[in-house]
Amino acid sequence: MSFEHITEYLQYRKDWKEDYKRKLVSADEAAKAVKSGDLVVLPFAPHPTEVPLALGRRKEELRDVYVEINAPSIDPGWLQLGWQENFSVGAIHYLGGLGRPAHDAKVISFIPSLMSLRMKYCDEERRPKRRGIDVCITPVSPPDEHGFCSFGPHLWNRKSYAERAKIVIAEVDSNMVYPYYGNNRIHVSEIDYFVEAPTARVSNKEIKDFIIQTVKDKEKQQKWIEALTKANKHEPEFAARAYNLMGPLIDLLSPDFFSGSLGLDEPYPEAKTIAGYVREIIKNGDCIEIGAGRPSTWLPKVGLFDGYEDLGIHSEMSAWGQPELIKKGVFTGKRKTLHRGKAVYAALDGAGWEGYKWMSNNPLIEMYDVEYVHNPTVIAQNENMVSINSVLQVDLTGQITCETQFGPRMINGPGGQLDFHLGTFMAKGGRAISVLRSLAFGGSSTIVSHLAEGSLVTIPRQFADYVVTEYGIASLAGKSHRERAEELIAIAHPDFRAELRKEARKQFWP
């Protein structure tokens, strides 16, 4: 039996430094790899920057390029009207603050998909007109001594995209925290083009000067300065991206939304009360997932896990304060079914800059792509799994949405919420918890008799489990529509309970 191919492969890896040099090009040169009709994917935010901008500069040369974006953090122009013949854009998993206006204007279209199953469409050729991924553009760290690059603290779906793309373009970020345990690496030999593009860093003085010059309203100026300087301490990469990429658009955007998207705003008063009710559902030794959004991302800050022992982590992302809880021994993972003793993540968003550095090269932390971490059949193998996710509305039958509110307008995509809710619901001893305030911004009830016409259901009522507001816990699994209505009305805001009871009588009683 011959093993020549193995010898050649090892020799090629030994030669990785020369290979890297051969593949090192400018952003404009790398962007030439994209041809008309190609499917180009930009993995979950934060996006690469230089190559997409260079690709946008090729607008007039290209036709019918399909760009698949995940929570866009830049706009080379294809989120604006007038680019559709050149670039058509599909948003998947999450819209984000920059993608929402483009979706509102119908410039881009949303792709419904579980995060764990996106690659099924490639592997089984479920999209006949675009059978596979032509080009993947992803950030990576510089290669280590063995020629492996890391995808960094924001792994998400970068590896699964890169594994399937015909051409991989990597933006090398020398400021990226590196490395991580798990399956968070790609070898130089697996990449076609390298573009050195370190994420910028910006001083607080530069931020202040920029805001004063760009934002007209004085009160909004101060809010933006506070938001960006705080972000610069905890998430310098995101602060610099906002500084460099938002430009004049920053005057149109909300500083509160920016802070909220990073989890840097202060918890509202109801968060502590909600945390108290969630504590009634959690037990020592449970395996925990916490999703993005308010109020879920705030709960560790307001004492949700104080006093617990041997909790585990199998989560799409981190949450603020979680690295400290690992250090303190609250999260040990000793009773986990899978990856015992390890905290498993698809991304560390929410851990903050200091958290990224502490988790880097730390054997307690393992990172895997969403194709594995978000797979409901994997999640379900974690006994006593608990998912905690923010939602926007719940109707009296138990239909839940985290995507729309009071009609068809998308606030955001589902991210990994449905993956984790389903996996948790199926797990032995699993508890899927949906958290929300009883009132939406503007004072309307988030517990409603029925979802408004055009609303998108994220979690079907068959999978509804626990719903928690600041007024208590509704336990819905296995209960009738009548029983669910009674449970949900009991945790609705008192000002709306009488009307909800009236509507419930119409719907569920003779």
Buried (B, 14 or more C-beta within 10 A) or exposed (E): EEEEEEEEEEEBBEBBEEBBEEBBBBBBEBBBBBBEEBBBBBBBBBBBBBBBBBBBBBBEEBEEBBBBBBBBBBBBBBBEEEBEEBBBBBBBBBBBBBBBBBBEEEBBEBBEBBBBBBBEBBEEEEEEEBEEBBBBBBBBBBBEEEBBBBBBBBBBBBBBBBBBBEBBBBBBBEBBBBBBBBBBBBBBBBBBBBBBBEBBEBEBEBBBEBBEEBBEEEEBBBBBBBBBBBBBEBBBBBBBBBBBBBEEBBBEBBBEBBBBBBBBBEBBEBBBBBBBBBBEBBBEBBBBBBBBBBBBBBBBBBBBBEEBBBBBBBBBBBBBBBBBBBEEEBBBBEBBBBBEEBBBBBBBBBBBBEBBBBBBEBEBBBBBBBBBBBBBEBBBBBBBBBBBBBBBBBBBBBBBBBBBBBEEBBBBBBBBBBBBBBBBBBBEBBBBBBBBBBBBEEEEBBBBBEBBEEBBBBBBBEBBBBBBBBBBBBBBBEBEBBBBBBBBBBBBBEEBBEBBBEBBEEBBEE
